[in-house]
Amino acid sequence: MMTRTKNIQIKGKHQKPILVDVFFEENEKEKPIVVFCHGYKGFKDWGAWDLVAQAFAKAGFFFIKFNFSYNGGTPEQPIDFPDLEAFGNNTFIKELNDLATVIDWVTSNDFLYRDQVNPSNISLIGHSRGGGIAIIKAAEDSRITKLITWASVSDYKNRFPKGAVFERWKKEGVYFIENGRTKQQMPHYFSFYTSFIENEDRLTIANATKQINIPHLIIHGTNDPTVLVQEGEQVHDWSRNSELFLVEGANHVFGAKHPWEDSNLPKDLAIITQKTIKFVIV
């Protein structure tokens, strides 16, 4: 029987709770742990992520997905972005700390499902911006045994505004990005940039990737308009124990969208889910 427990609240390190979902088949076996990190303007309930979670659970994994505590969601409304102030105050450091908190939680001796998990077998999956977070965490945390990145970015710094837009951001302290789906004007406070600069060595994805020795599966769509396939190829060049799996014609979200109302995964997302399952099982 599959257990699906959603919106578990765990205490974060930055005054906001982290909302967590767990999916697993309840039996007497200790299961490998898979932790999924969503991307920019993302959330754990986006699109077809629940179907991905179910596929991993059916394959024998203990699957965890969560909302970064400053992603703009709230415990009452975890989907979309009711808390734009939190979104504006997010940083990469907060996301790394959130991921550390989730891993500490699932590997603790008093974890509610302790008899269902194998804390010595933890894989990270990161999508898009979450791919960079997963890479950095995998480089820092010896508990991680395998790393999988889906459409991951290769560099955070080059995504900051440049030129006149940057100078206006610095002067005004905030700039806004429109969410194409919700039409919200989503703020970024200048502290997002200063936090990066203060931690630049740690947050440079190339530095982290070159330190990784564990198996690393890099998946990218060849028609990704958001994070170009060359970024996946770049990560592959840096990662000494990596496999690059390109999905011909796939976009940034591998055919999914939000909301996803089909009971089946889109073709490309189904392909990468099965590829990832096989990679983690081996």
Buried (B, 14 or more C-beta within 10 A) or exposed (E): EEEEEBBBEBEBEBEBBBBBBBBBBEEEBBBBBBBBBBBBBBBBBBBBBBBBBBBBBBBBBBBBBBBBBBBBBBEEEBBBBBBBEBBBBBBBBBBBBBBBBBBEBBBEEEBEBEEBBBBEBBBBBBBBBBBBBBBBBBBBBEBBBBBBBBBBBBBBEEEBBEEEEBEEBEEEEEBEBEBEEEEBEBBBBBBBBEBBEEBEEBBBBBBBBEBBEBBBBBBBBEBBEBBBBEBBBBBBBBBEEBBBBBBEEBBBBBBBEBEBEEEEBBEBBBBBBEBBBEBBEE
